[in-house]
Amino acid sequence: LLMSVVRADGYIIILSGSEGFSQGQMVDVYLWKEKEEIDNTIVCIGSHDNTLDILYNYLRKKYPKISLSSAHVGSMGGLIAIKKGEAHVAGTHLLDETTGEYNIPFIKRLLPEKKVILINLVYRIQGLIVRKGNPKNIKSFEDLVREDIIFINRQAGSGTRLLLDKHLREMGINSSEIKGYENEEYTHMGVAQAVASGRADVGLGILAAAKALDLDFIPITEERYDLLIAKDFLELESVQALLDIIRNDKKFKEAVIALGGYDVRDMGKIIYEN
């Protein structure tokens, strides 16, 4: 609750005995921040990636008046936020099992009327995060059903969760056999922290999160992580500043590479637009 208040731009008043407000209802918001500051904040909702933190830092350094506010609700949640006009940008890495393509089939299916542009941010390595030294000798998804293994999962709707479920189906593994499958975290760092603390033995996440907490990592696959931008917001000064950092700032690229497990070969490239 305290962190939510710290991050909030303002607040609304709900009268005692009221059941609250319905979705889409107009309400009065009492601002804690100046309206200019709010107008200059890019709202990014969707999949979590550690590069977003680096992007925030470089954006603030070059454009001090512009900020990036990210909420991690999973790739699917990001696409829905774009559809509803609730975000300028959404991070996404949804793998379509039928085509083997990332993101585009989901965009066409979920946002058929929405004008958008899909820009690559990074390619990244997903794998199994385990404690330093891999004390339980975990090697693959097959080990997740062992009696002595506790797993930490990502939330439903996240691209990482879809990736996990895809591999489980292909291997004929029932998720009910995995201890901890129902235990969820909303970020890769949350998964890594659960492993580092001993709350879990293993989780699926990115190499950068494992490196950040000095954990071991078993690579599984490379995936494409993109940013989906609503064309309604594409010409905003703030969004153009964001794209400038992504496309032209060499030090930003170097900082991303230094995190480990990232490839920036298509950073800033338009992957799809309609």
PAKOL-133718 format. One record per atom (N, C-alpha, C): residue in three letters; x, y, z. Coordinates in steps of 0.001 Angstrom, whole numbers, plus 500000, padded with zeros to 6 digits. Layout:
<nodes>
alaXYZ/...
</nodes>
This chain:
<nodes>
leu500826498804500000/leu500000500000500000/leu500867501254500000/leu501907501284500846/leu502784502445500936/leu503465502726499614/met503976501663498943/met504645501842497660/met503676502339496597/ser502430501890496666/ser501422502344495712/ser501175503836495872/val501159504309497109/val500961505732497377/val502154506534496880/val503370506025497105/val504574506726496673/val504589506898495162/arg504151505880494419/arg504200505903492959/arg503024506637492331/ala501968506893493089/ala500733507442492533/ala500895508894492094/asp500146509288491050/asp500116510673490594/asp499069511486491354/gly498106510792491930/gly497031511479492634/gly496136510489493334/tyr495005510966493811/tyr494087510079494520/tyr492646510491494251/ile491728509560494485/ile490303509839494390/ile489664509544495738/ile488537510125495964/ile487812509928497218/ile486608509035496971/ile486514507953497732/ile485370507041497659/ile484608507165498968/leu483377507548498882/leu482573507787500076/leu482321506508500850/ser482260506630502142/ser481982505489503011/ser480644504864502633/gly480633503545502535/gly479404502839502172/gly479222502665500681/ser480087503317499894/ser480007503190498437/ser480677501909497986/glu480204501342496888/glu480818500141496325/glu481916500483495329/gly482237501780495229/gly483295502187494320/gly482741502702493010/phe483569502717491980/phe483193503254490677/phe483234502156489622/ser482384502289488628/ser482374501320487534/ser483449501671486523/gln483883500693485754/gln484936500911484764/gln484496501959483743/gly485375502932483464/gly485081503965482491/gly484343505165483049/gln483949505110484294/gln483217506209484912/gln484147507400485160/met483667508612484886/met484451509826485116/met484466510139486611/val485669510454487121/val485811510781488539/val486732511990488695/asp486671512636489837/asp487588513730490161/asp488863513145490769/val490006513547490231/val491291513080490738/val492035514271491337/tyr492495514105492559/tyr493262515146493243/tyr494751514836493063/leu495452515730492362/leu496825515454491947/leu497838515739493035/trp498829514852493136/trp499989515053493991/trp501155515649493206/lys501092515516491888/lys502159516009491032/lys501622517097490112/glu502532517893489551/glu502130518894488583/glu501640518202487312/lys500627518802486670/lys500059518194485470/lys501091518052484364/glu502017519001484265/glu503064518925483244/glu503929517680483441/glu504228517372484687/glu505037516188484985/glu504295514913484579/ile502995514882484834/ile502189513718484459/ile502105513598482940/asp501906514736482259/asp501817514726480798/asp503122514255480154/asn504241514470480828/asn505551514081480287/asn505994512696480748/thr505084511936481313/thr505400510579481759/thr504879509564480748/ile505771508714480265/ile505387507632479360/ile504898506463480207/val503707505993479923/val503143504854480655/val503427503580479865/cys504200502700480471/cys504554501421479853/cys503963500301480702/ile503038499554480125/ile502376498457480833/ile502609497174480051/gly502958496105480762/gly503136494838480062/gly504182493954480702/ser504969493293479867/ser505978492354480337/ser507139493086480990/his507693492471482022/his508851493040482696/his510140492663481976/asp511055493636481915/asp512420493342481486/asp513356494323482164/asn514532493833482564/asn515494494671483274/asn515979495865482452/thr515903495759481125/thr516356496870480287/thr515459498098480438/leu514240497924480892/leu513354499071481092/leu513896500000482176/asp514550499429483185/asp515159500246484235/asp516326501061483669/ile517110500426482809/ile518222501128482159/ile517687502218481236/leu516623501901480519/leu516003502865479605/leu515501504088480364/tyr514907503856481519/tyr514438504957482364/tyr515599505884482724/asn516712505315483136/asn517865506115483558/asn518427506966482419/tyr518565506376481244/tyr519119507115480118/tyr518137508158479587/leu516851507842479669/leu515835508808479256/leu515872510048480145/arg515933509831481457/arg515969510941482416/arg517256511759482274/lys518336511079481944/lys519621511770481811/lys519627512719480616/lys519101512275479486/lys519115513093478275/lys517925514038478203/tyr516786513575478730/tyr515556514390478713/tyr515009514484480133/pro515546515382480949/pro515203515439482382/pro513715515638482676/lys512991516255481754/lys511569516524482000/lys510679515315481685/ile511261514301481049/ile510473513150480614/ile510789511946481486/ser509753511199481836/ser509927510036482702/ser509233508817482103/leu509616507659482593/leu509023506393482153/leu508486505665483372/ser507193505403483356/ser506551504681484456/ser506092503323483938/ser506629502249484512/ser506292500913484015/ser505549500097485070/ala504564499354484603/ala503796498449485458/ala503874497061484836/his504193496074485659/his504473494735485141/his503262493823485367/val502479493669484312/val501256492857484397/val501281491696483403/gly502403491508482727/gly502506490446481739/gly502214490958480331/ser502711490232479336/ser502566490645477935/ser501107490791477517/met500274489831477901/met498873489876477510/met498183491100478106/gly498509491392479372/gly497944492570480007/gly498382493845479311/gly499606493858478788/gly500093495014478060/gly499325495263476777/leu499046494197476040/leu498283494335474795/leu496876494858475075/ile496270494365476148/ile494926494829476512/ile494961496303476911/ala496030496712477619/ala496168498115478015/ala496277499022476792/ile497011498585475775/ile497113499349474530/ile495745499428473853/lys495043498327473829/lys493720498277473206/lys492757499253473862/lys492837499365475184/lys491932500246475937/lys492413501696476000/gly493595501967475467/gly494134503315475527/gly494673503688476889/glu495064502686477678/glu495538502919479040/glu497056503012479127/ala497755502814478018/ala499225502867478017/ala499712503418476687/his500874504088476741/his501525504533475513/his502291503376474868/val502910502560475725/val503828501505475286/val503545500234476075/ala503747499081475426/ala503618497792476116/ala504793496906475750/gly505443496336476767/gly506494495351476529/gly505856493989476333/thr506306493254475302/thr505656491986475002/thr506622490971474387/his506414489690474741/his507213488593474159/his506354487339474106/leu505224487437473410/leu504276486336473315/leu504593485449472118/leu504865484185472385/leu505196483228471328/leu503944482497470877/asp503642482603469588/asp502510481886469010/asp502969480482468624/glu502369479476469235/glu502819478098469016/glu502581477625467591/thr501532478119466948/thr501191477657465604/thr502189478146464564/thr502552479427464641/thr503419480020463627/thr504879480102464062/gly505138480023465373/gly506487480201465879/gly506928481656465880/glu505985482567465645/glu506275483995465579/glu505964484669466915/tyr506746485676467233/tyr506506486439468455/tyr505601487641468188/asn504625487812469050/asn503828489030469208/asn502845489342468084/ile503284489290466836/ile502447489745465726/ile501109489005465642/pro501074487657465733/pro499773486976465678/pro498814487423466787/phe499343487695467971/phe498508488137469087/phe497973489543468838/ile498812490411468272/ile498382491773467965/ile497253491751466944/lys497423490950465895/lys496391490858464854/lys495086490296465408/arg495205489373466348/arg494023488723466905/arg493312489594467942/leu494075490264468785/leu493492491010469903/leu493246492480469603/leu494003493042468645/leu493882494470468340/leu493671494692466844/pro492665494053466247/pro492516494123464797/pro492242495524464255/glu491613496386465055/glu491258497722464594/glu492218498798465089/lys493117498444465995/lys494004499426466630/lys495242499672465772/lys495530500942465498/lys496721501294464737/lys497920501297465675/val498884500428465391/val500034500268466280/val501315500101465479/ile502418500236466169/ile503729499956465595/ile504507499125466602/leu505151498061466134/leu505908497145466991/leu507390497337466723/ile508131497697467770/ile509556497988467642/ile510352497052468535/asn511413496483467995/asn512223495581468803/asn513050496352469821/leu513120495805471029/leu514027496344472033/leu515254495443472145/val515035494158472430/val516164493238472581/val515748491816472207/tyr516736490973472000/tyr516580489526472066/tyr517217489124473390/arg516641488161474079/arg517161487789475395/arg517096486286475602/ile517911485804476512/ile517974484379476799/ile517089484059478009/gln516163483138477806/gln515336482626478894/gln515887481262479314/gly515836480990480603/gly516311479702481082/gly515908479451482517/leu516410478386483079/leu516112478021484457/leu517113478687485397/ile516585479422486363/ile517412480101487370/ile517503479203488603/val518721478884489013/val518936478008490176/val519980478646491091/arg520088478124492319/arg521049478677493264/arg522492478436492807/lys523388479263493312/lys524799479175492964/lys525338477769493221/gly525979477208492216/gly526501475859492337/gly525499474783491973/asn524240475189491722/asn523169474248491358/asn523156473037492287/pro522927473253493609/pro523046472168494598/pro522119470989494375/lys521001471202493677/lys520077470088493437/lys520223469502492032/asn521278469921491335/asn521628469336490036/asn520445469362489057/ile519811470509488967/ile518691470690488038/ile519245470922486638/lys518712470184485657/lys519240470266484297/lys518203470677483264/ser516930470334483499/ser515913470594482480/ser514526470640483111/phe513519470850482286/phe512136470902482760/phe511699469591483409/glu512282468476482965/glu511916467176483539/glu512177467130485050/asp513158467887485510/asp513490467882486940/asp512446468601487796/leu511570469360487178/leu510589470130487951/leu509583469240488674/val509434468000488249/val508455467104488879/val509076466296490022/arg510364466500490267/arg511005465765491361/arg510425466170492713/glu510389465223493642/glu509805465463494971/glu510580466517495763/asp511867466641495493/asp512703467563496282/asp512841468944495649/ile512069469237494585/ile512198470499493862/ile510954471371494089/ile511196472626494470/ile510120473610494590/ile510322474679493519/phe509286474915492743/phe509344475829491604/phe508698477163491976/ile509164478247491342/ile508502479543491446/ile508095479956490038/asn506830480321489857/asn506259480574488540/asn506105482062488280/arg505813482421487030/arg505389483770486678/arg503868483782486585/gln503292484970486615/gln501843485084486649/gln501207484671485320/ala499966484219485400/ala499211483871484198/ala499114485093483295/gly499276484873481983/gly499207485965481023/gly500571486522480653/ser501594486146481401/ser502950486605481064/ser503525485726479961/gly504411486303479150/gly505036485532478084/gly505870484389478613/thr506493484597479775/thr507311483539480378/thr506444482368480810/arg505259482650481337/arg504333481581481735/arg503882480790480507/leu503601481496479409/leu503198480809478182/leu504319479939477644/leu505550480442477760/leu506713479666477313/leu506858478397478140/leu506715478523479439/leu506793477353480323/leu505729476329479951/asp504482476780479848/asp503371475862479570/asp503542475168478223/lys504112475873477256/lys504386475277475942/lys505351474106476087/his506431474302476821/his507423473238477000/his506840472067477800/leu506023472368478798/leu505412471297479588/leu504494470443478731/arg503698471090477873/arg502806470339476986/arg503600469453476036/glu504663470013475456/glu505469469250474499/glu506125468036475153/met506425468144476454/met507074467049477168/met506092466137477884/gly504807466458477783/gly503798465630478430/gly503813465732479945/ile504249466880480468/ile504312467089481915/ile503058467820482388/asn502383467256483374/asn501199467895483951/asn501639468902485003/ser501139470131484904/ser501566471174485834/ser501223470837487288/ser500223469998487489/ser499833469618488853/ser500917468785489538/glu501862468257488755/glu502959467471489316/glu504094468341489847/ile504039469644489567/ile505138470549489908/ile504826471289491203/lys505621471072492210/lys505442471776493478/lys505798473250493292/gly504847474122493619/gly505088475549493501/gly504592476159492206/tyr504009475352491319/tyr503514475890490056/tyr502532477031490288/glu501757476950491357/glu500747477971491645/glu501328479208492332/asn502593479165492722/asn503229480312493373/asn503785481253492303/glu503341482502492311/glu503632483403491196/glu504411484646491619/glu505264485106490720/glu505935486395490836/glu505643487194489566/tyr505740488522489666/tyr505364489389488550/tyr506553489928487768/thr507760489627488201/thr508952490080487478/thr510015488987487482/his510971489120486571/his512095488183486538/his512945488316487796/met513092489552488282/met513856489749489508/met513139489134490700/gly511813489132490686/gly511055488474491749/gly511317486979491770/val511386486376490589/val511700484951490478/val513112484685490996/ala514062485508490556/ala515450485336490987/ala515581485503492503/gln514862486453493070/gln514923486682494511/gln514350485493495278/ala513286484886494748/ala512694483712495391/ala513690482560495437/val514475482410494377/val515491481358494340/val516648481707495285/ala517090482951495232/ala518225483371496070/ala517920483242497560/ser516665483482497933/ser516279483429499344/ser516038482009499842/gly515945481053498909/gly515670479671499282/gly514194479340499322/arg513356480315498976/arg511909480065498945/arg511548479098497826/ala512394479063496799/ala512206478132495680/ala513577477615495246/asp513573476461494577/asp514813475887494058/asp515114476341492643/val514059476682491899/val514236476978490486/val513053477799489976/gly513328478629488983/gly512279479378488306/gly512719479663486880/leu511769479973486023/leu512075480314484637/leu512191481828484515/gly513312482300483950/gly513522483738483839/gly514684484054482924/ile515084485316482933/ile516135485761482014/ile517512485721482679/leu518548485603481854/leu519918485523482347/leu520308486753483159/ala519856487937482735/ala520230489166483435/ala519788489141484886/ala518625488560485170/ala518128488472486551/ala518992487522487370/ala519398486408486767/ala520268485458487465/ala521623486096487771/lys522178486802486800/lys523480487453486992/lys523415488516488081/ala522302489244488126/ala522167490339489091/ala522255489848490524/leu521815488601490777/leu521843488049492132/leu522855486915492284/asp523783486814491320/asp524863485829491366/asp524335484407491489/leu523351484083490648/leu522756482746490612/leu523225482015489355/asp523061480716489341/asp523402479935488161/asp522220479912487194/phe522522479575485941/phe521525479701484886/phe521688478585483871/ile520552477972483503/ile520551476906482497/ile519763477423481294/pro520439477809480216/pro519739478424479078/pro518756477464478407/ile517611478029477997/ile516574477245477320/ile516360477726475889/thr516147479048475735/thr515844479563474400/thr516118481054474318/glu516300481553473093/glu516353482991472858/glu514971483445472409/glu514542484597472912/glu513244485129472524/glu513354486607472160/arg512362487073471407/arg512338488482470985/arg511423489282471903/tyr511962490338472467/tyr511197491220473356/tyr510994492551472631/asp509726492898472380/asp509389494085471609/asp508610495092472438/leu508551496311471914/leu507709497357472486/leu506603497679471491/leu505362497574471941/leu504198497908471120/leu503764499324471473/ile503630500179470458/ile503274501576470670/ile502011501898469885/ala501039502511470559/ala499828502955469882/ala500166504153468994/lys499754504121467738/lys500087505203466818/lys499475506532467246/asp498423506477468056/asp497821507708468583/asp498849508524469366/phe499833507835469952/phe500814508490470824/phe502203508597470194/leu502340508113468970/leu503669507988468371/leu504381509329468218/glu503650510385467934/glu504272511684467698/glu504432512518468957/leu504053512003470099/leu504279512730471340/leu505768512968471542/glu506117514130472071/glu507525514439472320/glu508169513394473221/ser507429512932474210/ser507977511946475152/ser508268510620474467/val507360510164473626/val507553508890472929/val508694508999471922/gln508797510137471244/gln509900510346470308/gln511241510360471040/ala511250510913472248/ala512473510907473058/ala512862509478473425/leu511877508670473770/leu512125507267474089/leu512748506541472902/leu512184506758471715/leu512696506111470509/leu514095506610470162/asp514380507866470460/asp515711508409470215/asp516761507663471038/ile516443507415472313/ile517380506678473172/ile517585505261472631/ile516505504601472289/ile516570503216471823/ile517373503104470527/arg517174504051469621/arg517777503932468291/arg519173504538468180/asn519456505555468982/asn520663506338468729/asn521674506413469867/asp521307505978471057/asp522210506126472194/asp523104504886472324/lys524359505009471918/lys525296503880471944/lys525581503420473374/lys525647504371474296/lys525935504011475685/lys524774503214476290/phe523556503510475869/phe522408502727476323/phe522554501283475862/lys522908501091474599/lys523095499737474074/lys524200499005474829/glu525278499712475101/glu526386499102475831/glu525966498690477238/ala525155499515477874/ala524681499207479223/ala523774497982479219/val522951497844478182/val522072496680478061/val522896495412477872/ile523866495465476981/ile524728494307476721/ile525461493882477990/ala525879494866478790/ala526626494582480018/ala525796493820481046/leu524473493888480941/leu523605493155481872/leu523768491641481702/gly524085491212480488/gly524251489786480198/gly522992489162479632/gly523157488333478612/gly522026487596478051/gly521196488365477056/tyr521708489501476573/tyr520947490317475628/tyr521683490445474305/asp520896490538473217/asp521407490821471885/asp520629492019471354/val521348493040470871/val520696494280470442/val520731494435468925/arg520816493329468205/arg521003493380466758/arg519874494102466028/asp518646494060466564/asp517511494716465906/asp516925495839466754/met517657496314467756/met517139497344468651/met516683498575467853/gly515419498965468042/gly514861500122467346/gly514246499814466000/lys514414498591465511/lys513881498213464198/lys512371498017464262/ile511669498500463234/ile510222498282463140/ile509985496838462713/ile509289496093463555/ile508999494684463284/ile507658494526462571/tyr506717495402462925/tyr505361495319462353/tyr504650496642462561/glu503827497028461609/glu502903498151461797/glu501699497961460894/asn500618498608461259/asn499405498488460441/asn498806499862460174/
</nodes>
